[in-house]
Amino acid sequence: MTLAHAGQSHATAFAAWQVANVPFGDALNVRKYPSGTSQKQAAYPNGTVLQMTGKSTGGINLLDIANQPHWNEKQKIRNRWCELWHDPAQNGHFVTGWVYGKYIVPFQG
């Protein structure tokens, strides 16, 4: 599934992935930069659908691997940070952030 967001003069596609495999009682932290020591912007529980921009550390684009088998998509980003577009304060102010690929899987809605 790909979500579209209309910008001022262009459209940007987003890949829908969801939070998975986070230990019980915990949540996936979203960081300002691709580092576990970076400022935490938000945290989302298992099952939350995320709007991924496609960018990841290591140069793999989630949009480019979108039609591969899900196990292959997950394997390719497992040890990479992946960028998302989200509204951490839930006030309509969307920003980019980063999540660790080990805890996201392709959305299978």
DSSP file (Angstrom, degrees, kcal/mol; ACC not computed):
  #  RESIDUE AA STRUCTURE BP1 BP2  ACC     N-H-->O    O-->H-N    N-H-->O    O-->H-N    TCO  KAPPA ALPHA  PHI   PSI    X-CA   Y-CA   Z-CA
    1    1 A M              0   0    0      0, 0.0    15,-2.1     0, 0.0     2,-0.4   0.000 360.0 360.0 360.0 134.5    0.0    0.0    0.0
    2    2 A T  E     -A   15   0A   0     13,-0.2     2,-0.3    49,-0.0    13,-0.2  -0.984 360.0-152.6-122.0 130.8    1.3    3.4   -0.9
    3    3 A L  E     -A   14   0A   0     11,-2.3    11,-3.3    -2,-0.4     2,-0.4  -0.760  10.2-144.4 -99.0 147.1   -0.1    6.6    0.6
    4    4 A A  E     -A   13   0A   0     -2,-0.3     2,-0.5     9,-0.2     9,-0.2  -0.907  10.4-168.1-114.8 142.4    0.0    9.9   -1.3
    5    5 A H  E     -A   12   0A   0      7,-2.1     7,-2.3    -2,-0.4     2,-0.5  -0.992  18.4-138.1-127.4 122.0    0.5   13.3    0.3
    6    6 A A  E     -A   11   0A   0     -2,-0.5     5,-0.2     5,-0.2     2,-0.1  -0.697  23.0-167.9 -84.1 124.0   -0.1   16.4   -1.9
    7    7 A G        -     0   0    0      3,-3.2    -1,-0.0    -2,-0.5     4,-0.0  -0.215  42.5 -80.5 -95.2-169.7    2.5   19.1   -1.4
    8    8 A Q  S    S-     0   0    0      1,-0.2     3,-0.1    -2,-0.1    -2,-0.0   0.929 121.5  -5.0 -62.1 -46.0    2.4   22.7   -2.6
    9    9 A S  S    S+     0   0    0      1,-0.1     2,-0.3     0, 0.0    -1,-0.2   0.308 131.9  37.7-133.1   8.2    3.5   21.9   -6.1
   10   10 A H        -     0   0    0     -5,-0.0    -3,-3.2     2,-0.0     2,-0.4  -0.971  69.3-119.1-153.0 166.3    4.2   18.2   -6.1
   11   11 A A  E     -A    6   0A   0     -2,-0.3     2,-0.4    -5,-0.2    -5,-0.2  -0.890  19.6-157.5-111.4 143.4    3.1   14.8   -4.7
   12   12 A T  E     -A    5   0A   0     -7,-2.3    -7,-2.1    -2,-0.4     2,-0.3  -0.971  11.6-139.2-120.0 133.6    5.1   12.6   -2.5
   13   13 A A  E     -A    4   0A   0     -2,-0.4     2,-0.4    -9,-0.2    -9,-0.2  -0.691  15.1-161.1 -91.4 144.6    4.5    8.9   -2.2
   14   14 A F  E     -A    3   0A   0    -11,-3.3   -11,-2.3    -2,-0.3     2,-0.5  -0.954  13.8-133.9-122.5 145.0    4.7    7.2    1.2
   15   15 A A  E     -AB   2  52A   0     37,-2.5    37,-2.9    -2,-0.4     2,-0.7  -0.850  21.5-132.0 -96.0 131.2    5.1    3.5    1.9
   16   16 A A  E     + B   0  51A   0    -15,-2.1    91,-2.1    -2,-0.5     2,-0.3  -0.754  38.4 158.7 -87.1 115.3    2.8    2.1    4.5
   17   17 A W  E     -CB 106  50A   0     33,-1.8    33,-4.0    -2,-0.7     2,-0.3  -0.833  24.7-141.5-124.1 165.4    4.7   -0.1    7.1
   18   18 A Q  E     -CB 105  49A   0     87,-3.1    87,-2.4    -2,-0.3    31,-0.2  -0.952  21.4-100.0-134.9 156.6    3.6   -0.9   10.6
   19   19 A V  E     +C  104   0A   0     29,-2.4    28,-3.2    -2,-0.3     2,-0.3  -0.496  52.0 159.7 -70.9 134.0    5.2   -1.4   14.0
   20   20 A A        +     0   0    0     83,-2.3    26,-0.0    26,-0.2     0, 0.0  -0.988  44.7  27.6-153.1 156.4    5.9   -5.0   14.9
   21   21 A N        +     0   0    0     -2,-0.3    83,-0.1     1,-0.2     3,-0.1   0.637  68.8 147.7  67.4  17.6    8.0   -7.2   17.2
   22   22 A V        -     0   0    0     81,-0.2    -1,-0.2     1,-0.1     3,-0.1  -0.696  59.2 -98.3 -78.8 135.0    8.4   -4.6   19.9
   23   23 A P    >   -     0   0    0      0, 0.0     3,-2.1     0, 0.0    23,-0.1  -0.155  51.2 -82.0 -54.5 147.3    8.5   -6.3   23.3
   24   24 A F  T 3  S+     0   0    0      1,-0.3     3,-0.1    -3,-0.1     0, 0.0  -0.193 117.3  17.5 -50.8 133.9    5.3   -6.5   25.3
   25   25 A G  T 3  S+     0   0    0      1,-0.3    -1,-0.3    -3,-0.1     2,-0.2   0.464 110.7  95.1  82.4   1.3    4.7   -3.3   27.3
   26   26 A D    <   -     0   0    0     -3,-2.1    20,-0.4    -4,-0.1    -1,-0.3  -0.606  58.1-147.7-116.2 177.2    7.1   -1.3   25.2
   27   27 A A        -     0   0    0     -2,-0.2     2,-0.6    18,-0.1    -3,-0.0  -0.960  27.6 -98.0-143.4 159.1    6.8    1.0   22.1
   28   28 A L  E     -D   44   0A   0     16,-3.3    16,-2.3    -2,-0.3     2,-0.3  -0.698  39.0-136.7 -82.0 121.4    8.9    1.9   19.1
   29   29 A N  E     -D   43   0A   0     -2,-0.6     2,-0.5    14,-0.2    71,-0.4  -0.589   7.1-147.7 -78.8 137.6   10.8    5.1   19.6
   30   30 A V  E     -D   42   0A   0     12,-3.0    11,-3.5    -2,-0.3    12,-1.0  -0.930  19.2-157.6-102.9 128.0   10.9    7.6   16.7
   31   31 A R  E     -DE  40  98A   0     67,-3.1    67,-2.7    -2,-0.5     9,-0.2  -0.744  24.7-129.4-108.7 154.0   14.2    9.6   16.8
   32   32 A K  S    S+     0   0    0      7,-2.4    -1,-0.1    -2,-0.3     8,-0.1   0.865  98.1  20.1 -66.6 -37.0   15.0   13.0   15.2
   33   33 A Y  S    S-     0   0    0      2,-0.3     2,-2.5     6,-0.2     5,-0.2  -0.860 101.4 -87.6-128.3 163.0   18.1   11.5   13.5
   34   34 A P  S    S+     0   0    0      0, 0.0     2,-0.3     0, 0.0    47,-0.1  -0.389  92.6  95.9 -75.0  71.3   19.1    7.9   12.7
   35   35 A S  S >  S-     0   0    0     -2,-2.5     3,-1.5    63,-0.1    -2,-0.3  -0.965  75.0-130.7-157.8 139.5   20.7    7.1   16.0
   36   36 A G  T 3  S+     0   0    0     -2,-0.3     4,-0.0     1,-0.3    -1,-0.0   0.630 111.8  52.3 -66.4 -13.2   19.6    5.4   19.2
   37   37 A T  T 3  S+     0   0    0      2,-0.1    -1,-0.3    -6,-0.0     3,-0.1   0.424  87.4 108.6-101.4  -0.6   21.0    8.4   21.2
   38   38 A S  S <  S-     0   0    0     -3,-1.5     0, 0.0    -5,-0.2     0, 0.0  -0.293  86.6 -73.4 -73.2 161.5   19.1   11.0   19.1
   39   39 A Q        -     0   0    0     -8,-0.1    -7,-2.4     1,-0.1     2,-0.4  -0.279  49.3-123.1 -56.0 132.9   16.2   13.0   20.6
   40   40 A K  E     +D   31   0A   0     -9,-0.2    -9,-0.2     1,-0.2     3,-0.1  -0.684  29.2 179.0 -81.8 128.9   13.1   11.0   20.9
   41   41 A Q  E     -     0   0A   0    -11,-3.5     2,-0.3    -2,-0.4   -10,-0.2   0.791  61.7 -29.6 -96.9 -36.0   10.1   12.5   19.1
   42   42 A A  E     -D   30   0A   0    -12,-1.0   -12,-3.0     2,-0.0    -1,-0.4  -0.952  51.5-129.3-167.5 174.1    7.4    9.9   19.8
   43   43 A A  E     -D   29   0A   0     -2,-0.3   -14,-0.2   -14,-0.2    -3,-0.0  -0.990  17.7-164.1-143.3 136.9    6.7    6.2   20.5
   44   44 A Y  E     -D   28   0A   0    -16,-2.3   -16,-3.3    -2,-0.3     3,-0.1  -0.960  14.8-129.8-125.9 139.2    4.3    3.9   18.8
   45   45 A P    >   -     0   0    0      0, 0.0     3,-1.8     0, 0.0   -26,-0.3  -0.294  46.0 -69.3 -79.8 167.5    3.0    0.5   19.9
   46   46 A N  T 3  S+     0   0    0    -20,-0.4   -26,-0.2     1,-0.2     3,-0.1  -0.233 120.6  31.5 -50.6 141.0    2.8   -2.7   17.8
   47   47 A G  T 3  S+     0   0    0    -28,-3.2    -1,-0.2     1,-0.3     2,-0.2   0.196  80.1 137.0  93.2 -15.4    0.3   -2.4   15.0
   48   48 A T    <   -     0   0    0     -3,-1.8   -29,-2.4   -30,-0.1     2,-0.4  -0.477  52.8-132.1 -66.4 129.8    0.6    1.3   14.4
   49   49 A V  E     -B   18   0A   0    -31,-0.2     2,-0.3    -2,-0.2   -31,-0.3  -0.725  24.9-159.7 -85.5 130.0    0.7    2.1   10.7
   50   50 A L  E     -B   17   0A   0    -33,-4.0   -33,-1.8    -2,-0.4     2,-0.9  -0.826  19.3-130.9-112.6 147.9    3.5    4.4    9.7
   51   51 A Q  E     -BF  16  85A   0     34,-0.5    34,-2.8    -2,-0.3     2,-0.3  -0.833  30.3-162.0 -96.5  98.4    4.0    6.6    6.7
   52   52 A M  E     -BF  15  84A   0    -37,-2.9   -37,-2.5    -2,-0.9    32,-0.3  -0.643  17.2-149.4 -85.0 136.7    7.5    5.8    5.6
   53   53 A T  E     -     0   0A   0     30,-1.9    31,-0.1    -2,-0.3    -1,-0.1   0.739  42.3-115.1 -74.3 -21.8    9.2    8.3    3.2
   54   54 A G  E    S+     0   0A   0     29,-0.8     8,-2.6     1,-0.4    10,-0.2   0.031  76.5 122.0 109.2 -25.4   11.2    5.5    1.6
   55   55 A K  E     +     0   0A   0      6,-0.2    28,-2.6    28,-0.1    -1,-0.4  -0.423  31.9 166.4 -74.2 144.3   14.6    6.7    2.8
   56   56 A S  E >   - F   0  82A   0     26,-0.2     3,-1.4    -2,-0.1    26,-0.2  -0.981  43.3 -91.7-148.4 160.0   16.9    4.5    4.9
   57   57 A T  T 3  S+     0   0    0     24,-2.4     3,-0.5    -2,-0.3    26,-0.0  -0.449 112.4  39.9 -66.3 147.3   20.5    4.5    6.0
   58   58 A G  T 3  S-     0   0    0      1,-0.2    -1,-0.2    -2,-0.1    22,-0.0   0.405 123.5 -88.8  89.1  -3.1   22.6    2.4    3.6
   59   59 A G  S <  S+     0   0    0     -3,-1.4     2,-0.5     1,-0.3    -1,-0.2   0.545  80.2 142.6  82.3   6.9   20.7    3.8    0.5
   60   60 A I        -     0   0    0     -3,-0.5     2,-0.6    16,-0.1    -1,-0.3  -0.719  39.8-148.8 -83.7 128.9   17.9    1.3    0.3
   61   61 A N    >>  -     0   0    0     -2,-0.5     4,-1.1     1,-0.1     3,-0.8  -0.871   6.4-150.4-100.3 121.3   14.6    2.9   -0.7
   62   62 A L  T 34 S+     0   0    0     -8,-2.6     4,-0.2    -2,-0.6    -1,-0.1   0.799  98.4  57.7 -59.8 -29.4   11.5    1.2    0.7
   63   63 A L  T >4 S+     0   0    0      1,-0.2     3,-0.7     2,-0.2    -1,-0.3   0.840 103.4  53.5 -70.0 -32.0    9.5    2.4   -2.3
   64   64 A D  T <4 S+     0   0    0     -3,-0.8     3,-0.3     1,-0.2    -1,-0.2   0.772 113.6  41.2 -73.0 -26.1   12.0    0.5   -4.6
   65   65 A I  T >< S+     0   0    0     -4,-1.1     3,-1.7     1,-0.2    -1,-0.2   0.297  82.6 110.9-102.3   9.4   11.6   -2.8   -2.7
   66   66 A A  T <  S+     0   0    0     -3,-0.7    -1,-0.2     1,-0.3    -2,-0.1   0.737  76.7  47.1 -60.3 -27.6    7.8   -2.5   -2.3
   67   67 A N  T 3  S+     0   0    0     -3,-0.3    -1,-0.3    -4,-0.2    -2,-0.1   0.335  89.7 101.9-100.1   8.7    6.8   -5.3   -4.6
   68   68 A Q  S <  S-     0   0    0     -3,-1.7     5,-0.1     1,-0.2    -3,-0.0  -0.447  92.0 -74.7 -82.7 163.1    9.3   -7.9   -3.3
   69   69 A P    >>  -     0   0    0      0, 0.0     4,-2.1     0, 0.0     3,-0.9  -0.303  46.3-118.7 -55.3 142.4    8.2  -10.7   -1.0
   70   70 A H  H 3> S+     0   0    0      1,-0.3     4,-2.6     2,-0.2     5,-0.2   0.849 113.2  56.3 -57.1 -37.8    7.6   -9.3    2.5
   71   71 A W  H 3> S+     0   0    0      1,-0.2     4,-1.9     2,-0.2    -1,-0.3   0.870 109.3  47.8 -62.3 -34.2   10.3  -11.4    4.1
   72   72 A N  H <> S+     0   0    0     -3,-0.9     4,-2.0     2,-0.2    -2,-0.2   0.891 110.4  50.5 -73.3 -40.3   12.8  -10.0    1.6
   73   73 A E  H  X S+     0   0    0     -4,-2.1     4,-1.2     1,-0.2    -2,-0.2   0.950 112.8  46.8 -59.4 -48.8   11.7   -6.4    2.3
   74   74 A K  H  X S+     0   0    0     -4,-2.6     4,-0.9     1,-0.2     3,-0.4   0.899 110.5  52.4 -61.7 -42.3   12.1   -6.9    6.0
   75   75 A Q  H  < S+     0   0    0     -4,-1.9     3,-0.4     1,-0.2     4,-0.3   0.877 105.7  55.0 -61.7 -38.8   15.5   -8.5    5.6
   76   76 A K  H  < S+     0   0    0     -4,-2.0    -1,-0.2     1,-0.2    -2,-0.2   0.799 118.6  31.6 -68.6 -28.7   16.9   -5.6    3.6
   77   77 A I  H >< S+     0   0    0     -4,-1.2     3,-2.0    -3,-0.4    24,-0.3   0.398  86.2 108.5-109.4   3.4   16.0   -3.0    6.2
   78   78 A R  T 3< S+     0   0    0     -4,-0.9    24,-0.5    -3,-0.4    -1,-0.1   0.826  89.8  30.8 -50.7 -42.6   16.4   -5.1    9.3
   79   79 A N  T 3  S+     0   0    0     -4,-0.3     2,-0.3    22,-0.2    -1,-0.3  -0.048 107.6  89.6-110.0  30.8   19.6   -3.3   10.5
   80   80 A R  S <  S-     0   0    0     -3,-2.0    21,-3.2   -22,-0.0     2,-0.4  -0.880  74.9-117.1-125.5 156.6   19.0    0.1    9.0
   81   81 A W  E     - G   0 100A   0     -2,-0.3   -24,-2.4    19,-0.2     2,-0.4  -0.780  32.1-156.5 -89.1 138.1   17.3    3.3   10.2
   82   82 A C  E     -FG  56  99A   0     17,-3.1    17,-2.5    -2,-0.4     2,-0.3  -0.950  10.0-128.1-123.3 137.3   14.2    4.2    8.1
   83   83 A E  E     - G   0  98A   0    -28,-2.6   -30,-1.9    -2,-0.4   -29,-0.8  -0.610  27.5-178.5 -87.5 140.2   12.7    7.7    7.8
   84   84 A L  E     -FG  52  97A   0     13,-2.5    13,-1.9    -2,-0.3     2,-0.5  -0.860  26.4-129.0-130.4 168.8    9.0    8.4    8.4
   85   85 A W  E     +FG  51  96A   0    -34,-2.8   -34,-0.5    -2,-0.3     2,-0.3  -0.984  45.6 150.3-117.6 118.7    6.6   11.3    8.2
   86   86 A H  E     - G   0  95A   0      9,-2.8     9,-2.9    -2,-0.5   -36,-0.0  -0.918  50.5-124.5-149.2 171.2    4.5   11.7   11.4
   87   87 A D    >   +     0   0    0     -2,-0.3     3,-1.5     7,-0.2     7,-0.2  -0.762  28.0 178.3-119.8  79.7    2.7   14.1   13.7
   88   88 A P  T 3  S+     0   0    0      0, 0.0    -1,-0.1     0, 0.0   -45,-0.1   0.805  83.0  40.9 -59.6 -33.0    4.3   13.5   17.1
   89   89 A A  T 3  S-     0   0    0      4,-0.4     5,-0.1   -47,-0.1   -47,-0.0   0.477 103.2-130.2 -92.4  -2.6    2.3   16.2   18.9
   90   90 A Q  S <  S+     0   0    0     -3,-1.5     4,-0.1     3,-0.2    -3,-0.0   0.900  75.5 116.7  52.5  45.8   -0.9   15.2   17.0
   91   91 A N  S    S-     0   0    0      2,-0.2    -1,-0.1     0, 0.0     3,-0.1   0.184  94.9 -93.0-125.3  14.9   -1.5   18.9   16.2
   92   92 A G  S    S+     0   0    0      1,-0.2     2,-0.9    -5,-0.1    -5,-0.0   0.481  90.1 123.0  87.1   2.5   -1.2   18.8   12.4
   93   93 A H        -     0   0    0     -6,-0.0    -4,-0.4     2,-0.0     2,-0.2  -0.809  46.1-164.5-101.4  95.6    2.5   19.6   12.4
   94   94 A F        +     0   0    0     -2,-0.9     2,-0.3    -7,-0.2    -7,-0.2  -0.580  13.0 169.9 -84.7 141.7    4.1   16.8   10.5
   95   95 A V  E     - G   0  86A   0     -9,-2.9    -9,-2.8    -2,-0.2     2,-0.3  -0.903  34.4-102.5-139.2 165.6    7.9   16.2   10.7
   96   96 A T  E     + G   0  85A   0     -2,-0.3     2,-0.3   -11,-0.2   -11,-0.2  -0.661  42.4 165.1 -89.2 153.4   10.3   13.5    9.6
   97   97 A G  E     - G   0  84A   0    -13,-1.9   -13,-2.5    -2,-0.3     2,-0.4  -0.887  28.1-115.3-152.1 180.0   11.8   11.1   12.1
   98   98 A W  E     -EG  31  83A   0    -67,-2.7   -67,-3.1    -2,-0.3     2,-0.3  -0.981  20.2-174.3-132.6 138.9   13.6    7.8   12.1
   99   99 A V  E     - G   0  82A   0    -17,-2.5   -17,-3.1    -2,-0.4     2,-0.4  -0.918  35.1-104.0-126.0 155.8   12.8    4.3   13.3
  100  100 A Y  E >   - G   0  81A   0    -71,-0.4     3,-2.0    -2,-0.3   -19,-0.2  -0.678  26.1-135.3 -83.2 129.2   14.9    1.2   13.5
  101  101 A G  G >  S+     0   0    0    -21,-3.2     3,-1.5    -2,-0.4   -22,-0.2   0.674  95.6  75.2 -59.3 -22.7   14.0   -1.3   10.7
  102  102 A K  G 3  S+     0   0    0    -24,-0.5    -1,-0.3     1,-0.3   -24,-0.1   0.767  98.4  48.1 -59.8 -24.7   14.1   -4.3   13.0
  103  103 A Y  G <  S+     0   0    0     -3,-2.0   -83,-2.3   -25,-0.1     2,-0.4   0.115 100.0  73.9-110.3  20.5   10.7   -3.2   14.4
  104  104 A I  E <   -C   19   0A   0     -3,-1.5   -85,-0.2   -85,-0.2   -27,-0.1  -0.980  51.5-176.6-132.0 149.5    8.7   -2.4   11.3
  105  105 A V  E     -C   18   0A   0    -87,-2.4   -87,-3.1    -2,-0.4     3,-0.1  -0.950  42.3 -82.1-136.2 156.3    7.1   -4.7    8.7
  106  106 A P  E     -C   17   0A   0      0, 0.0   -89,-0.3     0, 0.0     2,-0.2  -0.345  53.3-108.6 -58.4 136.9    5.3   -4.0    5.4
  107  107 A F        -     0   0    0    -91,-2.1   -91,-0.1  -106,-0.2   -58,-0.0  -0.489  32.1-174.3 -68.9 132.9    1.6   -3.1    6.1
  108  108 A Q              0   0    0     -2,-0.2    -1,-0.1     1,-0.1   -91,-0.0   0.046 360.0 360.0-118.9  25.7   -0.6   -5.9    5.0
  109  109 A G              0   0    0   -108,-0.0    -1,-0.1     0, 0.0    -2,-0.1   0.428 360.0 360.0 -28.4 360.0   -4.0   -4.2    5.6
